[in-house]
Amino acid sequence: MSDTRPIIGITMGDPVGVGPELICLALNRPEIYKVARPIVIGDVRIMEASRKITGTSHVIASVNVPGAGRYRPGCIEVLNASNLDLNAVLWGHPTLATGRAMVAYINTAVDLALSDDIAAMVTCPINKTAMKMAGSRFPGHTELLADRTRTSRYVMMMAGSRLRVVLVTIHMALRDVAAALTVDKILTTIAVTDDALKERFGIDAPRIAVAGLNPHAGENGMFGDEEARLIAPAVRFFKDKGMDISGPHPPDTLFYHALDGAWDAIVCMYHDQGLIPFKMIHFADGVNTTLGLPIIRTSVDHGTAYDIAGKGIADPGSLTAAILLAAEQARCRLEGHIGTA
């Protein structure tokens, strides 16, 4: 019988960050192998060093192509995309060589995903400074992935078992948010979110709530006009098309009701509006997933943690959740938008 578990490519991330250790710890959990065939795109020697640091008992096996792996607990298959000199590698200290390796892992995973050799990719944390040091013109994963896949409409979602949050604007000063909001940008965010909830989360009729920007969602214009001028028209547009969408909601009460299961996702206007409540609930197991790409990508919700790299004490909760979510999205896509909610 053929193995129906999706092959999930896990990029090792920054070789001198916690990524390699997280992989060893996460793949020590047998439940991952019940739903996925995980393959690491990274460096065999770094993975072997990380295995010793974490005290895990895996066999680290090098494979040339994803289809060659056996994918059973106790063995970590690695597609070797770099050959770093262990004598020149120091935990927590990125170099030109580790930066180039980090970018190579991402590009290799994208190639494999675009050719359908892997069903999804999961990214371990990278360092933006190391990325720049390596000559990359991209500030992070998302921009590189969008360029490689020629995608112009993409959205960042933070996903957990109790809360899913999508952001209209992401990394910018708070004083610039209001000027950056447009009806078009809000429309795009909602449309990409709705499509992804159907295709990748198996929800036939997604329920989406949209947050206001201002306190009390503007209080009928007393605290700003963005709700009436930008957000409400976007909500009306989709409501008229039959979408189960509501808003703009007062942000201070929205998340309380979301935790009771009122909606499948919340569209937020700016970074901290969505991520403060999300991380309060899902600090250890939150997953970052990029919606709108032609390939499935999930990621850990934290950085390289240079201060604890090489100590074997990093928490693999977010990476474990990211692998499981990637497998779930791959299954939903394979089943062709079959809804469960």
N, C-alpha and C positions, 0 to 999 in steps of 0.2 A: 504494500500500500504506500502511496506517496505521502510525504510529510506535509501537512497543510499549515504547520506553524509558519508565520511570516519570518523571513530573515531580517533582522534589525541590525543595521550598522551603527556601532557606537564609536564616535570619534574620541580619541584619547584626550583631546584638549591640550592645554599647556603641559608639556612633558615634565616641567618642574613645579607644577601646581598639584592640587589634590586629585585631579582627574584619574590618573592611573590607579591610585589607592581606592577611590570610590568604585571603580570598575571591579576590582578584586573583591571588595566587600559586597557590592550589589549582586554580583554573579555567584556569590556564595549562597544565594537564596533560591532553593529549588523551584519555587513557584514561578519564577521567570521562565524556566525551561518548559513549563507546562503550556505556555501560550506563545513562546517566541523562540527563534533560533538566533541568539546574539553573537555577532562577530565584531571584534574590536579592530578599528582602523587606527593603527598606531605604530608602536615600536616594541618588538619582542623583548629586547634587553631591558627596557624601562619597565615593561610589565612584569618581567621576572624579578627585578629589584623590588617592585611594589608588592609582589606576592610575599616576598620575604619580610618586608616591613609590616605588612598587615597580618602576618602569621597564618594566612590561608593556605590550603593544601592543594590548590589547583595544579594541574599540568598546563603549562603555557605552550600551545601548539601553533606553529606557523602554517598558514594555508595560503595558496596562491590566488584562489578564487573563492567567493562565498559558497558556491555549491559543493566545495570539497570538504566542508566541515561536517562533524558528526553531531555536534550540538547536544551534548549530554552534561548533566551536572558533574562537576569535578574536573572539567577541561574547558579552558578558555581559548577559543580560536582567535588568532590574530593575523590580520592581513598587514604585513610589514610595509609601512610607507615611509620609514626613515631608518637610518642606522647611526644613531647618536653614539658618541664616545662616552661611556659611563664615567671615565676619568675626568672628562671635561664638563660634566653635568653636576650642578649643585642645586639641591632643592630650594625653591623660593627665589632663585636668581636666574631670570631669563637671559638668553643670549641671542645673537643673530641666528645661530644654528637651531636653537629650540624654537625660535619664532618661525623660521622657515618650515620646520617640521610640523608645527601646529597648523599652519595654513595648508600644508600638503595633505594633512588628514582630512580637512574639510573638503578640499577640492576632489580628493579621491572618493569620498563618500557621495558627493554630488554626482560624480560620473557614474558611480554604481547605481544610484537611485534613478538617474535619468535613463539608464539602460535596463532598468527593472531587474538588476542583479540583487538588489536589496529592496524590501518593501517600504522601508522607512529609515530615517537617520535620527540618531539621538546624539546631541552634542554635549560633551563635557566642557567645563569652563575654560575660557581663553582670557588672555591679557591684551587689552587694546594697545598698550605701549609696545609690547613684544610684536604685535601684528604690524604696527607701523615700522618698527625696527627691521622687520623682515621685508619691507618694501611694499606691503599691501596698501592700496589706496582706500580701503574700506575701514570704517570705524568699528565694525563688529561683524558677527555672524550674519545677521539678518540682511544687511546691505550686500554682503558678498553673495549670499544665496539668491537674493532677488536679481542681482546682475547675472549670475550664472544661469538662472532659469528664465531670464528675460521677463520678469514679473514686475508690473508697475502698481498693481492693487494688492497690497498685503497688509496684514493686521497682526498685532501681538495680542495673544490671549494668555492669561494666567489661569490655569485650570487645577481644580482640586475636587475632592469628592463632594464637597458641600457648596462650593462657589466657583463660578467661572466669570472672569472679568476681562473685558476688552477695552483697549484704550484708543481714543481718537487722536490725541497728541501724546507724545512719549517724553523724550529727553529734551526739555527746554525749560528756561526760567519761567517761574509762575507768572511773572509780569507780562510775559509774551503770549500766554495761552489764549486769552480772549481774542487777540488780533489774529491768531493762527487758525481759529475755528472758522469753518465755512460750511454752508449747507451741503456742498458737494462732498467735503471730507467726512461729514457725519453720515451722509447717504452711503458712501463707499464702505465705511466701517460697518454699518448695519447690514448691508448686502453681503459682504464677505463673511460676516459672522453667521448670518442665516444659512448661507450655502454650506459653510463648514459644519455647522451643527447637524445639518441633514446628512451630508456625505461622510463626515468623519466621526460623528458621535451617534449616528443612527437615530436621530430624533426627527420624525416625519413633519411635525408642526411645532417648530421651536417657539418658546415663549421668551420674548426679549423685553427687558426693561431698560429705559434710557434715563440716565441721571441728568439733572440740571447742572448748570455751572455754578450758580450763585447760591448763597444761603436761602433755604426755603424755596428753591427753584425760582428765585427772583421775586417772590411775593407780589405777583401781578405788576411787575415793573418797578417796584420800590427799590430793589437792590441790583438792577441791571436789566437789559433788554435782550440778552443773548437767548434766553429761553423762547421768547415770543418770535424773535427775528430769525434764529438759526435752527434751534433744536426742534421746536414744535412743528415747523413745516416739514422737516425730514421725517418725523414720526407720522404725521398725517399722510405723507406720500405712501408709506408702506402699509399703513392701516387701510387706506383706500384700495390697496391691492390685495387685501385679505390677510395680511400678516398679523399674527398675534403679538402685537407690540404696544407698549404704553410708555407714557412720559410726556414731558420731562418730570421726573420725580424729585422731591427734596432729597438731597444726598444723605442727610443725617438720619433718615428713617429707612431708606431703600434697602440697605444691607441687612437690617434686622429681619425684614420680610423675606429677603432672598435666602437667608439661612434656613427658613422654614419651608423652602422649596417652591416659592411662588413663581420663580422664573428659571429658565435654563441658562441664561447669560445676562450680564449687565454691561451695557455700553457706558463707559465713563469718559469724561471730557479731558482729564489730564492724569498724569502719572500717579501722584500720591492719593488722589481721590479714590482710585481703584486699588492701589497696592498696599495702602495702610490697612484697610479692613481685610484684604486678602491674606496678607502675611500674618496678621493677628491670628487667623484661623489655620492657615496652611504654611507656617514658617518652615517646617521640617519636610513637608511632602508636596509643596507646590511645584507645578510644572509650567514652563514657558513653552508655548507652541505657536508656531508661525502659521497663520491662516492665509489662504489665497495662493500659496505656492503650488505648482503642479506636483511637487513631491511632499511627502509627510516629514515634518521635522519637529521634534520635541527637544527640550533642553532642561538642564538643571536650573533652578531658580537661585543661584548664588555664584560667587566668583571663585578665583583660583586659590584663595585662602593660603597665600604664601607663608603666613606666620605659623601654620601647622603642617605644611607640606613635608612629607618624609617622616612623619611621626606616627602614622597609622591610626589616627584618632578621628578622622573626618567622618561625618554622618552620611551614610549612603541613601538616606530616605528619599531625597529629591530625585536622585538618579534612578532608584528603583521605580518610583512613580512614573518617571519620564519614559522608561523602557516599557512599562505596562501600558501606558497611554498610547505610545507609538504602536504597540501590538494591537490595541483596541481599534485605533484609527485605521490601521491596515486591514483589519478584519471587516470593519464597516464598509470600507471602500470596496473590498473584494466582493462583499455580499450585495453591493449595489444599492446603497441608500436605504436599507431595511431599517425601519424605525422601531424603537423600543420604548418610546415615551410619547 
